[in-house]
């Protein structure tokens, strides 16, 4: 264990896992209770356009991808608010368009030799210290916003129509929720990759929902579960020399199945 | 005041709720109608949903608004709540603009709009009914609620006979129990006006009887406007009826006039007392026959 912690890349990986877990637990819970998993998937894949843009322009990847994805998320929010029947089409278009843009820009980047797989499937073992600091700032932003507007997020998630009648600014908060999702997705891409990010945004909150009676507790338990899955996945990856992102998702899936089974048994008892 | 005795699964084993003394807020209303719509029209894009609607609801009324699907019932409720702005005409609620009197208006939306599986307790659902300030940053005290607010939620749950289940997850309740909790959520802000949009959807027949007993008791102290298909359950409780099908016709009594029936079904020669209408509808449901004889 001490050998592992003695390596800087492993310490960074653990910190990245911790910070990503916090964002996933909090925002993933909002995504799950608002049934916005598909939209979060769209945001994640659109982010690839931001990654491609960063390489093409020679800019830092993380901030550039955050900016690009936030804009895409706001477009999705505006197009889908109050028009649930059309939101999937809009998300589908942006999903594919973002990916296509990312691939084209990567193709056009002079001397491009970036490992595409690291963005598609994550590279938690290669997260630099500068990105850790950036993730810390993003986590602080996410946590502050969600805690400040917690009651409003709870109200609009439970019953948007009633929330409007009590004066909750649902349109603004809905857009804010998409922005937070975009920020979280970019963070988690470092850990699990943009293809697997949805699993980490979805599985820990779904597990937490089985055992909690409030959104706040769901967020806390989902954060804990996500951290456990990250650590277990890293251990699996280290011991068997397999891809870390996929290992984390495998552990999360197994954890959810076990928790779901235990819950069923407990109810029958 | 207590609702009449009956057998209802959601009330079984409990005393009937005690409804507070009348709070028509006469000072707030100042002798004016609780709701006053004048020449209101509304359209979604080019489709006209409401046309030249006039409606007056006085303090103490229990008004049922009926009409066909797509006739504008829910749009009418949203206009009264201030969630939709009319294309033309004026809307006054408690003598003011609807948005200005939000805290005095309780709203129970359609059951189907609620997220079916959600990690929230019954008490926390009721607390969501507390009004927030108007600004984007007026979120109130984070993260929880004060002891007084929590106690008020329990007291309000007691009014609808659900205090025993305050700690239970909302999605573990029956349809009738959920609706009572949603009524409590609307009541926690001490409204002078309660608006219901299809309150009996997703509730079994006994649950409906139980709910309307509760509404009947509440109507002694709060003005109620209810949009519903379910006149059969409501018939003995309401004091006036309105029919909406793009246009709106209101009757101050419990009679469906020929023009009201015509607005729903086409030409009619005779008026129809509400009870007869219900009787006729019931016989149709029983016999499965046509509805043209009404």
Interface residues (C-beta under 8 A of the other chain):
Chain A: X33 X34 X35 X147 X148 X149 X150 X151 X152 X154 X155 X157 X158 X159 X160 X161 X162 X163 X164 X165 X166 X167 X168 X169 X172 X208 X209 X212 X213 X214 X215 X216 X217 X218
Chain B: X81 X83 X102 X105 X107 X109 X110 X113 X114 X115 X117 X118 X119 X120 X121 X124 X125 X128 X129 X130 X131 X132 X133 X134 X136 X139 X140 X142 X143 X167 X169 X185 X189
